[in-house]
Structure formats: structure tokens, C-alpha cells
């Protein structure tokens, strides 16, 4: 509603003298016409309303009238509250002596009665003597912004296929549930569900059938659980259930049996009956873990045992299963020895500009070839390094080596950037900023050649504090980006304040965007939102012409993936860079970029 607040007296001053507006705001047509003309010439899209001391509208601009579905003449002379929804009451009473600048969000009503969100900024009009003459209010339609925030909220917390809570929301609820169970000294159960042979279904029937199967599974599972329980999809064919409270181990076993019984009846998809089954791993709090991480590990170990036993069964975690974790311990020890033996090295995957068709940089990817275990994938050793603190040593290695390579390439391909992933534990280190500054100085890398990538969850964990840290990095001249965008949580309110240069669309959305309308919509929304915030967009995992065409048509800025080239050792990438650094070969059609 268009009114004012009791804020410090900041106001729009009008001149004194014979043309005082105190008693002549409506009578002095010449002065009012000048004010109208000035407002109409302002290069803004906001609606403007001027009301007199009695709250009656004496002027509206065209934008304000159209926003509310009126002609300008229909509003002049009417109370300003006509723009507020019915039933809102008289609104906030204006203290004409102390009224000042007032910004707020609210709801306005169009002529047809439709309610829509607005942001209002009101400023009192006074003469030189300080007498209150009326109120000028700027109105901005927030419909699209609110819709975008709602879409990002859904994207952040809910799985796009099943509409169930995703990993981010699960972790939040699980932390809360464990805290409550600990205070009340009671048990809690965590169930890991894995759909047996789902990958075979996906490959034989296609992802569309697979998604419909997942949706029906989610519906059946949800119908079997109480409101106090949490059902979430982690991704792929994995679901997690938090049972709270627990009625003993027998009660949990009965629930697991009921869940498996749900698969006895076939799933009807596109007129065809499809059968499925699930394996379940169960961990209990506090016996099998006293924190989220240990409880998840125990449930995962139990699930592995359940699937090893022939599938379509359930298994409680037991201490004997710790043998399954022996490899984890061995890998942790092997990493420390491997670093000393030089077993860790970098691969680089090229990144291409989709507009200029030029090579722009590469992402540095850590690899480990162990003398004892052979080639160990980063998906296996990085989480171990994170949990045991070895990530700091690996992080320093990656940052330093990437910078040294960047210096080498800068000699014959100036401006080439190298992206380095920064883990949450690295970023939270008190001396992280100092470490980055030292590496830049010691290696001599051009700061603009270095891009640091952070996941959404990492920078949002302590958003207020992280803004300052990110700004400090930005002041060093380093580029910043958000990695795996769309898989975590980002608040628009914070996102617009982070001094980042780009966001990377997670490969999970790129993989199926040609055949999955939800993934396509998400990718398109991310590109549009990022560009509205003046951020570049980099797509990960591009592997086909169809994916590339989709991204080019939506004006995605850069991309990387096997379509262009697989990750390669530093020496090979040097040759790759030299190929496209040649004066007569500076840019290539993307079809031969790899």
C-alpha cells in the first residue's frame, strides 16, 4: 500500500517563495506539470505515484497505471489505498512531522483484483520550511523476481524428477533430527535404498521410462511412511529414509519389509508392466554412528552388504562390516606415502568459448596412480582426503602445480585461464587467503589466469563471512566461479552479492537435457538467471552435437567435455594449447577442437 513510515526525516525538498507547494500542490498546474515532466523523462521502468497530504493521488506515470491495469485518468483523485488489496485496512498512518524514506515489500492489487508482489519506496514531499505536502512512491513489480526465487528454491531443495527432498534438504533435516534425538536420548534409523538393476532398465528402455519408474517408486515409498519421517532422493537410483522416532530394531525391520513389499506389484508405465526390487542398508543412532557422516557411512556399508547378499534384501549395520572400510583406511595411509613418492599429478580438460570458438582455458583435475592400488578415482580418494584432513596437502599441490602450468602456457598463449577446485575444508582454513597469495607470488602466475571454483554448498555455508573472503580473492585479481551449480543451495539475495565471475552448470543437467524436458528447463533457467546477474555460464560434460547446439542456441558462454577433448596430462595439454595458439590457427570449428 502507498503510505509512509516513521523513519528519520529524509525527504524531497521543494523551493519556498510565492510558488510554495504547501497550499498549491493541486492548484499550481504549471509547477505540477514541471514535476510530471521531470518524472516522465526519468530513464526508469518503475511506476511513480504522487499523493497529497490527504492520501489522494494527484499524479501517476504511465508505468504505474499500466502495472495496475488502469488508465492514468482513472487513478487521479482517488485514494492511494485503491492500489492495495481489499481487506488490508487503512494502512500505516503517516506521521507528517517525522515521515522519512520508507522501503518495503508488499502486495498490490490490479484493477481486475489480481494480487501481485511489489517493492515500494516512499519519500515525503516537503517545502523549504519542512511542511508536509504529500508523498512520492516508486513501485516495482516483483512478480518475475519472486517466481525466479521460487524456482531456484525448488531447484536447490528438491529433486527435479521425483519432487522429493534432495541431498541438501536431507542433510539439513538429518542434522536437526540427530540433534533432537541426542537431546531426548532416543534412537533414530537411517535407511539407504538402492533400486536393483535400475541401470539395466535405463539402458534398455531409455531415460524417460527410467524417470517414470523413479516417480512411481517415490509415490509408493512416500505412501508407506509417516509424516514425521523424511524420504529423499540422493540421485540416480538411491533413496534415503530417516525414521524418527524408532520403535526398536524390530519396528525398523518391519518398516524395511513393508518397503520391499511395495515392489511385489508391477509398475505400469506406458501400458507396460515393469517389475523392480530394492536393497536396503540400515544404520541406527547412536549405536552405528553419533554424527551424520558416520551414520551415512554405516548405512552405506550395510547397503553394500545387502546387495552383496543377492539384492532385494535389507541389512542392519554391524561392527563386522568395518572390514569393508579397511580399504578406506589403507587408501588414507597410501595417500600420504603416495604424495611423498610423487604419485599425484594433474590432468587438464580444455574449456571453449562458444561465441568466439576460441580456447579459453582448462580445468585442473587431480589424478592418483598408486604403486599399491593402481589408478584410484578422485570420487574415491577425495572424500577420504576431505575427512582425514589430507585435502590440505593435496589442495596445495593442485594449486601450485596449476599455477606453474599457467605460467608456462602464458608465454605463448596469453590470457589462458586455469580453473582449480577448492574444497570446503580448504576454504575454511584461517590461512587460506594467505596461502593463495603466497602461491601467486612464488609461482609468478598472472592472477587473472587463475580461476578458483567453489561449490554452492561451500560458499553458502557461511555466506556473510564468505562474501568478505571472496572479495579478498577478487581484490588479488583472481577469477571466481561456482561449480556444479544447481545441485546445492543458492539464495538469490546472496548470489547477487558474491563477487563471482561465472557459474558452471553441473554435468548431471547437461547429460539428459536433449531428452529430458526438466533438465532442459533447468539448464535454460540457469543460463538466463546468470546472464541477468551479468555472470558467465560454463557447461560441464558436453559430449554430443545436440547438447552443444542446445547450449549455443541459449547463449551459453563456455563449455567443456569429451566433445571437445578428454582430460589430458600437462605435457599433452601444452601441445594442445600450442596447436590453437598458432597465428594462423587461433580458432577452430568446434567439431575438430579435440
C-alpha positions as CSV (number, residue, x, y, z in Angstrom):
1,X,0.0,0.0,0.0
2,X,1.2,3.5,-0.8
3,X,1.8,5.3,2.5
4,X,4.8,6.3,4.7
5,X,6.8,5.4,7.8
6,X,8.1,6.9,10.9
7,X,11.7,7.0,9.8
8,X,14.4,9.7,10.1
9,X,13.2,12.8,8.2
10,X,14.8,12.3,4.8
11,X,12.6,13.9,2.1
12,X,12.2,15.6,-1.2
13,X,12.5,19.3,-0.8
14,X,10.7,21.8,-3.0
15,X,11.5,25.5,-3.1
16,X,9.9,28.3,-1.0
17,X,8.5,31.6,-2.1
18,X,5.3,32.5,-3.9
19,X,5.2,29.1,-5.6
20,X,5.2,27.2,-2.4
21,X,3.5,23.8,-2.8
22,X,2.1,23.7,0.7
23,X,-1.4,25.0,-0.3
24,X,-1.0,24.8,-4.1
25,X,0.1,21.2,-5.0
26,X,-3.1,20.7,-7.0
27,X,-3.9,24.3,-7.9
28,X,-0.5,25.3,-9.3
29,X,-0.8,23.4,-12.7
30,X,2.4,24.9,-14.0
31,X,4.6,23.6,-11.1
32,X,2.9,20.2,-11.1
33,X,3.4,19.9,-14.9
34,X,7.1,20.5,-14.4
35,X,7.2,17.8,-11.8
36,X,5.3,15.4,-14.0
37,X,7.5,16.1,-17.0
38,X,10.6,15.5,-14.9
39,X,9.3,12.1,-13.7
40,X,8.2,11.0,-17.1
41,X,11.7,11.7,-18.5
42,X,13.4,9.6,-15.9
43,X,15.0,6.5,-17.5
44,X,13.4,4.0,-15.2
45,X,10.6,1.4,-15.6
46,X,9.3,1.9,-12.1
47,X,5.8,3.2,-11.5
48,X,5.5,6.6,-9.8
49,X,2.6,7.9,-7.7
50,X,2.3,11.3,-6.0
51,X,-0.4,11.6,-3.4
52,X,-1.3,14.8,-1.4
53,X,-1.4,15.2,2.3
54,X,-4.8,13.5,2.5
55,X,-3.6,10.4,0.7
56,X,-5.3,11.2,-2.6
57,X,-3.5,10.6,-5.9
58,X,-2.6,13.7,-7.8
59,X,-0.3,12.1,-10.3
60,X,0.7,8.7,-11.7
61,X,3.0,7.9,-14.6
62,X,2.1,5.6,-17.4
63,X,4.2,2.7,-16.0
64,X,2.3,2.8,-12.7
65,X,-1.1,2.9,-14.3
66,X,-0.3,0.1,-16.8
67,X,1.2,-2.0,-14.0
68,X,-2.1,-1.9,-12.1
69,X,-4.4,-2.2,-15.2
70,X,-5.7,1.4,-15.1
71,X,-5.6,4.4,-17.4
72,X,-3.8,7.4,-15.7
73,X,-7.0,9.4,-15.5
74,X,-8.8,6.6,-13.6
75,X,-6.4,6.9,-10.7
76,X,-6.0,10.7,-10.3
77,X,-8.2,11.9,-7.4
78,X,-8.7,8.5,-5.9
79,X,-7.1,7.4,-2.5
80,X,-3.7,5.8,-2.9
81,X,-5.1,2.8,-1.0
82,X,-7.1,1.8,-4.1
83,X,-3.8,0.1,-5.2
84,X,-3.7,-2.1,-2.2
85,X,-5.7,-5.4,-1.8
86,X,-9.1,-5.2,-0.3
87,X,-9.2,-6.1,3.4
88,X,-5.8,-4.6,4.1
89,X,-7.3,-1.9,6.3
90,X,-6.4,1.8,6.3
91,X,-2.7,1.0,6.2
92,X,0.1,2.7,8.2
93,X,-0.8,6.1,9.4
94,X,1.6,8.8,8.2
95,X,3.2,11.0,10.9
96,X,3.6,14.1,8.7
97,X,6.1,15.6,11.0
98,X,8.7,12.8,11.1
99,X,7.9,10.7,8.0
100,X,11.0,9.8,6.0
101,X,12.3,7.4,3.4
102,X,10.5,4.1,3.6
103,X,11.4,1.0,1.6
104,X,9.4,-2.2,1.9
105,X,8.0,-5.2,0.1
106,X,4.2,-5.8,0.0
107,X,1.2,-6.8,-2.1
108,X,-0.7,-4.5,-4.5
109,X,-3.9,-5.2,-6.4
110,X,-4.6,-4.7,-10.1
111,X,-7.9,-3.3,-11.4
112,X,-9.2,-6.8,-12.1
113,X,-8.5,-7.7,-8.4
114,X,-5.4,-9.8,-9.1
115,X,-2.8,-9.5,-6.3
116,X,0.9,-9.2,-7.1
117,X,4.1,-8.6,-5.1
118,X,5.8,-5.2,-5.3
119,X,8.7,-3.3,-3.8
120,X,7.7,0.2,-2.7
121,X,9.9,3.2,-2.0
122,X,8.2,6.2,-0.5
123,X,9.6,9.7,0.0
124,X,7.7,12.6,1.6
125,X,7.5,15.9,-0.3
126,X,8.1,19.0,1.8
127,X,8.6,22.6,1.2
128,X,11.7,24.6,2.3
129,X,10.0,25.2,5.7
130,X,9.7,21.4,6.3
131,X,5.9,21.4,5.9
132,X,4.5,18.0,4.7
133,X,2.8,18.4,1.2
134,X,2.4,14.8,0.1
135,X,4.1,11.5,-0.8
136,X,6.0,10.3,-3.8
137,X,6.1,6.5,-4.1
138,X,8.0,4.4,-6.6
139,X,6.6,0.9,-7.3
140,X,8.4,-2.1,-8.8
141,X,6.6,-5.3,-9.9
142,X,8.4,-8.2,-8.2
143,X,6.4,-11.0,-9.9
144,X,9.2,-12.3,-12.1
145,X,11.8,-12.0,-9.4
146,X,9.6,-13.9,-6.8
147,X,8.9,-16.6,-9.4
148,X,12.6,-16.9,-10.2
149,X,13.4,-17.2,-6.4
150,X,10.7,-19.8,-6.0
151,X,12.1,-21.8,-9.0
152,X,15.7,-21.6,-7.6
153,X,14.3,-22.6,-4.1
154,X,12.8,-25.7,-5.7
155,X,15.9,-26.4,-7.6
156,X,18.0,-26.1,-4.5
157,X,16.0,-28.3,-2.2
158,X,14.0,-30.8,-4.3
159,X,14.8,-33.4,-6.9
160,X,13.6,-32.4,-10.3
161,X,12.4,-35.9,-11.3
162,X,10.6,-37.2,-8.1
163,X,9.9,-33.8,-6.4
164,X,11.3,-35.4,-3.2
165,X,13.8,-33.6,-1.0
166,X,17.3,-33.7,-2.5
167,X,20.6,-34.2,-0.7
168,X,20.8,-30.7,0.5
169,X,17.4,-30.8,2.3
170,X,18.1,-34.3,3.5
171,X,21.3,-33.2,5.2
172,X,19.6,-30.3,6.8
173,X,16.8,-32.4,8.2
174,X,19.2,-35.2,9.3
175,X,21.3,-32.8,11.3
176,X,18.2,-31.5,13.0
177,X,16.8,-35.0,13.7
178,X,20.1,-36.1,15.2
179,X,20.3,-33.1,17.4
180,X,16.8,-33.7,18.7
181,X,17.4,-37.5,19.2
182,X,20.5,-36.7,21.1
183,X,18.8,-34.3,23.4
184,X,15.9,-36.6,24.0
185,X,18.2,-39.7,24.3
186,X,16.3,-41.8,21.8
187,X,17.0,-43.9,18.7
188,X,16.8,-42.9,15.1
189,X,17.1,-45.0,12.0
190,X,18.7,-44.2,8.6
191,X,17.8,-46.4,5.6
192,X,19.7,-46.4,2.3
193,X,17.6,-47.8,-0.6
194,X,19.2,-48.8,-3.9
195,X,17.0,-49.9,-6.8
196,X,18.2,-53.2,-8.1
197,X,19.1,-53.4,-11.8
198,X,17.9,-49.8,-12.4
199,X,20.8,-49.1,-14.7
200,X,19.7,-52.0,-16.9
201,X,16.2,-50.6,-17.1
202,X,17.6,-47.2,-18.1
203,X,19.8,-48.5,-20.8
204,X,17.2,-50.9,-22.3
205,X,14.1,-48.8,-22.0
206,X,15.5,-45.3,-22.1
207,X,15.8,-42.5,-19.5
208,X,12.2,-41.4,-20.0
209,X,10.9,-44.8,-18.8
210,X,13.5,-44.7,-16.1
211,X,12.3,-41.4,-14.8
212,X,8.7,-42.5,-14.8
213,X,9.8,-45.6,-12.8
214,X,11.6,-43.4,-10.3
215,X,8.5,-41.2,-9.9
216,X,6.2,-44.2,-9.2
217,X,8.7,-45.7,-6.8
218,X,8.8,-42.3,-4.9
219,X,5.0,-42.2,-4.8
220,X,4.8,-45.7,-3.3
221,X,7.5,-45.1,-0.8
222,X,6.0,-41.9,0.4
223,X,2.6,-43.5,0.8
224,X,4.2,-46.1,3.2
225,X,5.8,-43.6,5.6
226,X,4.6,-41.3,8.4
227,X,4.7,-37.5,8.1
228,X,7.4,-37.5,10.8
229,X,9.8,-39.4,8.5
230,X,11.9,-38.0,5.7
231,X,12.1,-39.5,2.3
232,X,14.7,-38.1,-0.1
233,X,16.4,-39.0,-3.4
234,X,20.1,-38.7,-3.4
235,X,20.4,-39.1,-7.1
236,X,20.5,-42.0,-9.6
237,X,18.7,-44.9,-8.1
238,X,19.4,-44.1,-4.5
239,X,16.8,-43.1,-1.9
240,X,17.2,-42.3,1.8
241,X,14.7,-42.6,4.6
242,X,15.0,-41.1,8.1
243,X,12.7,-42.9,10.5
244,X,12.1,-40.8,13.6
245,X,11.1,-41.9,16.2
246,X,12.2,-45.6,16.1
247,X,10.2,-48.3,17.8
248,X,13.1,-50.6,18.3
249,X,15.1,-52.7,15.8
250,X,12.0,-54.9,15.2
251,X,10.0,-51.9,14.2
252,X,12.6,-50.8,11.7
253,X,12.9,-54.3,10.3
254,X,9.1,-54.3,9.8
255,X,9.3,-51.0,8.0
256,X,12.0,-52.3,5.7
257,X,9.9,-55.4,5.0
258,X,6.9,-53.2,4.1
259,X,9.1,-51.1,1.8
260,X,10.3,-54.1,-0.1
261,X,6.8,-55.5,-0.3
262,X,5.8,-52.3,-2.2
263,X,7.8,-53.8,-5.2
264,X,5.8,-57.0,-5.3
265,X,3.2,-55.4,-7.6
266,X,4.5,-54.4,-11.1
267,X,4.8,-50.7,-12.1
268,X,2.6,-49.8,-15.0
269,X,4.5,-47.5,-17.3
270,X,3.1,-46.5,-20.7
271,X,0.9,-49.6,-20.7
272,X,3.7,-51.9,-19.9
273,X,4.2,-53.8,-16.6
274,X,7.7,-53.4,-15.2
275,X,8.9,-55.2,-12.1
276,X,11.6,-54.0,-9.7
277,X,13.1,-54.5,-6.3
278,X,15.2,-52.7,-3.8
279,X,18.1,-53.4,-1.4
280,X,18.2,-51.6,1.9
281,X,21.0,-50.8,4.3
282,X,20.1,-49.7,7.8
283,X,22.1,-47.8,10.5
284,X,20.8,-46.9,13.9
285,X,21.6,-43.8,16.0
286,X,23.5,-43.9,18.3
287,X,24.8,-47.5,18.0
288,X,26.1,-47.2,14.5
289,X,27.1,-43.5,14.4
290,X,26.8,-40.4,16.5
291,X,27.0,-37.9,13.8
292,X,25.7,-37.5,10.3
293,X,28.8,-38.6,8.4
294,X,29.4,-41.8,10.4
295,X,25.7,-42.7,10.3
296,X,25.7,-42.3,6.5
297,X,28.9,-44.4,6.2
298,X,27.3,-47.2,8.3
299,X,24.1,-47.2,6.3
300,X,26.1,-47.3,3.1
301,X,28.2,-50.2,4.3
302,X,25.1,-52.0,5.3
303,X,23.6,-51.4,1.8
304,X,26.8,-52.8,0.2
305,X,26.4,-55.9,2.3
306,X,22.7,-56.2,1.4
307,X,23.4,-56.0,-2.3
308,X,26.3,-58.4,-2.0
309,X,23.9,-60.9,-0.4
310,X,21.8,-61.2,-3.5
311,X,19.8,-58.0,-3.7
312,X,16.1,-57.5,-2.8
313,X,17.0,-57.7,0.9
314,X,17.8,-55.5,3.8
315,X,20.7,-55.5,6.2
316,X,21.5,-53.8,9.5
317,X,24.9,-52.4,10.0
318,X,27.2,-54.5,12.2
319,X,30.7,-53.9,13.5
320,X,31.9,-56.8,11.4
321,X,31.2,-54.6,8.4
322,X,34.1,-52.5,9.4
323,X,36.2,-54.8,7.4
324,X,34.5,-53.3,4.4
325,X,36.0,-50.0,5.4
326,X,39.6,-51.4,5.7
327,X,40.3,-50.3,2.1
328,X,39.4,-46.8,3.1
329,X,41.9,-46.8,5.9
330,X,44.5,-48.4,3.6
331,X,43.9,-45.7,1.0
332,X,44.3,-43.0,3.6
333,X,47.7,-44.3,4.5
334,X,48.6,-44.9,0.9
335,X,47.8,-41.2,0.0
336,X,50.3,-39.9,2.5
337,X,53.0,-42.2,1.1
338,X,51.9,-41.5,-2.5
339,X,52.3,-37.8,-2.1
340,X,55.9,-38.3,-1.0
341,X,56.5,-40.6,-3.9
342,X,55.1,-38.2,-6.5
343,X,52.1,-40.4,-7.4
344,X,49.7,-37.5,-7.6
345,X,49.6,-35.4,-10.8
346,X,47.3,-33.1,-12.8
347,X,45.2,-33.6,-15.9
348,X,43.7,-30.7,-17.7
349,X,40.4,-30.6,-19.6
350,X,40.0,-27.7,-22.2
351,X,37.3,-25.1,-22.0
352,X,36.0,-23.4,-25.1
353,X,34.2,-20.1,-25.8
354,X,31.0,-20.9,-27.7
355,X,30.8,-17.5,-29.3
356,X,34.3,-16.8,-30.5
357,X,35.1,-20.5,-31.0
358,X,38.4,-20.0,-29.1
359,X,40.2,-22.0,-26.5
360,X,39.8,-20.1,-23.2
361,X,41.4,-22.3,-20.5
362,X,41.3,-25.6,-18.7
363,X,40.1,-27.2,-15.5
364,X,42.8,-28.8,-13.4
365,X,41.8,-32.4,-12.3
366,X,43.8,-34.4,-9.8
367,X,44.8,-38.0,-10.5
368,X,46.4,-40.7,-8.4
369,X,48.2,-43.7,-9.7
370,X,49.2,-45.7,-6.6
371,X,52.0,-48.2,-6.6
372,X,49.9,-50.3,-4.3
373,X,46.3,-49.8,-5.5
374,X,46.8,-48.8,-9.2
375,X,44.7,-46.0,-10.6
376,X,42.4,-44.7,-7.9
377,X,39.5,-42.5,-9.0
378,X,39.0,-39.0,-7.4
379,X,35.5,-39.9,-6.4
380,X,37.0,-42.4,-4.1
381,X,40.1,-40.7,-2.7
382,X,38.9,-37.1,-2.5
383,X,36.2,-37.8,0.1
384,X,38.7,-39.7,2.2
385,X,41.2,-36.9,1.9
386,X,38.4,-34.5,3.0
387,X,37.5,-36.5,6.1
388,X,41.1,-37.1,7.3
389,X,42.4,-33.6,6.6
390,X,44.8,-34.7,3.9
391,X,42.9,-32.4,1.5
392,X,45.1,-29.5,2.6
393,X,48.2,-31.2,1.3
394,X,46.5,-32.2,-1.9
395,X,44.9,-28.8,-2.3
396,X,48.3,-27.0,-2.0
397,X,49.8,-29.4,-4.6
398,X,47.0,-28.8,-7.1
399,X,47.0,-25.0,-6.7
400,X,50.8,-24.7,-7.0
401,X,51.1,-27.1,-10.0
402,X,48.2,-25.5,-11.8
403,X,49.8,-22.0,-11.4
404,X,53.1,-23.3,-12.7
405,X,51.5,-24.7,-15.8
406,X,49.6,-21.4,-16.3
407,X,52.8,-19.5,-16.2
408,X,54.3,-21.9,-18.8
409,X,51.2,-21.5,-21.2
410,X,51.0,-17.8,-20.7
411,X,54.3,-17.4,-22.5
412,X,52.8,-18.5,-25.9
413,X,49.0,-18.2,-25.2
414,X,48.4,-15.1,-23.0
415,X,45.1,-14.9,-21.2
416,X,44.6,-18.7,-20.9
417,X,42.9,-19.4,-17.6
418,X,43.3,-22.5,-15.3
419,X,40.4,-23.4,-13.0
420,X,41.2,-25.1,-9.7
421,X,38.6,-26.7,-7.4
422,X,38.7,-25.5,-3.8
423,X,37.2,-27.8,-1.2
424,X,35.1,-26.7,1.7
425,X,37.8,-27.6,4.3
426,X,40.4,-25.7,2.3
427,X,38.3,-22.6,2.1
428,X,37.5,-22.7,5.8
429,X,41.2,-22.7,6.7
430,X,42.1,-19.5,8.5
431,X,45.2,-19.0,6.4
432,X,43.6,-19.9,3.0
433,X,43.8,-16.3,1.7
434,X,47.4,-16.1,2.7
435,X,48.1,-19.4,1.0
436,X,46.7,-18.3,-2.3
437,X,48.6,-15.0,-2.1
438,X,51.8,-16.8,-1.4
439,X,51.3,-19.3,-4.3
440,X,50.6,-16.4,-6.7
441,X,53.7,-14.6,-5.6
442,X,56.0,-17.6,-5.6
443,X,54.9,-19.1,-8.9
444,X,54.7,-15.7,-10.7
445,X,51.3,-16.6,-12.2
446,X,49.2,-13.8,-13.6
447,X,46.3,-13.6,-11.1
448,X,43.7,-13.2,-13.9
449,X,45.0,-16.6,-15.3
450,X,43.8,-18.3,-12.1
451,X,40.2,-19.2,-11.5
452,X,39.1,-20.7,-8.2
453,X,35.9,-22.9,-8.2
454,X,33.7,-23.3,-5.2
455,X,30.6,-25.4,-4.9
456,X,27.3,-23.8,-3.9
457,X,27.2,-25.5,-0.5
458,X,30.7,-24.3,0.3
459,X,30.1,-20.6,-0.3
460,X,26.6,-20.7,1.2
461,X,27.7,-22.4,4.4
462,X,28.8,-19.1,6.0
463,X,27.5,-16.7,3.4
464,X,28.1,-13.4,5.2
465,X,31.6,-14.3,6.2
466,X,32.4,-15.9,2.8
467,X,31.4,-12.7,0.9
468,X,34.4,-10.9,2.5
469,X,36.8,-13.8,1.8
470,X,35.7,-14.0,-1.8
471,X,36.1,-10.2,-2.2
472,X,39.6,-10.5,-0.8
473,X,40.4,-13.1,-3.5
474,X,38.8,-10.9,-6.1
475,X,41.0,-8.0,-5.0
476,X,44.0,-10.2,-5.7
477,X,42.8,-10.3,-9.3
478,X,41.7,-14.0,-9.2
479,X,38.7,-15.2,-11.1
480,X,35.9,-16.9,-9.1
481,X,33.2,-19.3,-10.1
482,X,30.5,-21.6,-8.6
483,X,31.0,-25.2,-9.6
484,X,28.2,-27.8,-10.0
485,X,25.6,-25.1,-10.0
486,X,22.1,-26.5,-9.5
487,X,23.0,-29.3,-7.2
488,X,23.3,-27.3,-4.0
489,X,21.6,-24.3,-2.4
490,X,22.0,-20.7,-3.6
491,X,20.0,-17.7,-2.3
492,X,19.5,-15.1,-5.0
493,X,19.8,-12.5,-2.2
494,X,23.4,-13.7,-1.5
495,X,24.2,-14.8,-5.1
496,X,23.9,-11.2,-6.4
497,X,26.3,-10.0,-3.7
498,X,29.0,-12.7,-4.3
499,X,31.9,-11.2,-6.4
500,X,31.9,-14.2,-8.7
501,X,32.6,-14.2,-12.5
502,X,30.9,-17.4,-13.6
503,X,28.8,-20.4,-12.7
504,X,29.2,-23.9,-14.1
505,X,26.1,-25.9,-14.9
506,X,26.5,-29.4,-13.4
507,X,27.1,-32.2,-15.8
508,X,24.0,-34.0,-14.4
509,X,21.8,-31.4,-16.1
510,X,23.7,-31.5,-19.4
511,X,23.7,-35.3,-19.7
512,X,20.0,-35.5,-20.4
513,X,19.0,-32.0,-21.5
514,X,18.2,-33.1,-25.1
515,X,15.8,-35.9,-24.0
516,X,14.7,-34.6,-20.5
517,X,12.5,-31.6,-20.6
518,X,13.1,-30.9,-16.9
519,X,16.9,-30.9,-17.3
520,X,16.5,-28.7,-20.4
521,X,14.3,-26.2,-18.5
522,X,16.7,-26.1,-15.6
523,X,19.7,-25.5,-17.8
524,X,17.9,-22.8,-19.7
525,X,16.8,-21.1,-16.4
526,X,20.3,-21.2,-15.0
527,X,21.7,-19.5,-18.2
528,X,19.0,-16.9,-18.1
529,X,19.4,-16.2,-14.4
530,X,23.2,-16.0,-14.6
531,X,23.1,-13.6,-17.5
532,X,20.6,-11.4,-15.7
533,X,23.2,-11.2,-12.9
534,X,25.9,-10.4,-15.5
535,X,27.7,-13.8,-14.9
536,X,29.2,-16.1,-17.5
537,X,28.0,-19.6,-17.8
538,X,30.2,-22.7,-18.3
539,X,28.6,-26.0,-19.2
540,X,30.3,-29.2,-18.0
541,X,30.1,-32.7,-19.5
542,X,29.2,-31.7,-23.1
543,X,29.5,-34.9,-25.2
544,X,27.3,-34.5,-28.3
545,X,26.3,-32.2,-31.1
546,X,22.8,-32.0,-29.8
547,X,23.9,-30.8,-26.4
548,X,26.3,-28.3,-27.9
549,X,23.5,-26.9,-30.3
550,X,21.2,-26.5,-27.3
551,X,23.8,-24.5,-25.3
552,X,24.7,-22.4,-28.3
553,X,21.1,-21.5,-29.0
554,X,20.6,-20.5,-25.4
555,X,23.8,-18.3,-25.5
556,X,25.8,-20.3,-23.0
557,X,29.2,-18.7,-22.8
558,X,31.7,-21.6,-22.5
559,X,31.7,-25.4,-22.3
560,X,34.0,-28.3,-21.6
561,X,33.6,-32.1,-22.0
562,X,34.6,-35.1,-24.1
563,X,33.0,-33.5,-27.2
564,X,36.0,-31.1,-27.3
565,X,38.7,-33.2,-25.6
566,X,39.1,-35.6,-22.6
567,X,41.2,-34.6,-19.7
568,X,44.9,-34.9,-20.6
569,X,48.3,-34.8,-18.9
570,X,50.0,-31.4,-18.6
571,X,52.5,-32.2,-21.4
572,X,49.8,-33.2,-23.8
573,X,47.7,-30.1,-23.0
574,X,50.8,-28.0,-23.7
575,X,50.8,-29.4,-27.2
576,X,47.0,-28.9,-27.4
577,X,47.5,-25.2,-26.4
578,X,50.3,-24.6,-28.9
579,X,48.0,-26.0,-31.6
580,X,45.4,-23.3,-31.1
581,X,47.9,-20.6,-30.2
582,X,49.4,-20.6,-33.7
583,X,48.7,-17.3,-35.5
584,X,47.1,-19.0,-38.5
585,X,45.2,-21.5,-36.3
586,X,44.0,-19.4,-33.4
587,X,40.4,-20.6,-33.7
588,X,39.0,-23.8,-35.0
589,X,35.5,-25.2,-35.7
590,X,34.4,-26.9,-32.5
591,X,33.8,-30.1,-34.4
592,X,37.6,-30.5,-34.7
593,X,38.6,-28.9,-31.4
594,X,39.5,-32.2,-29.9
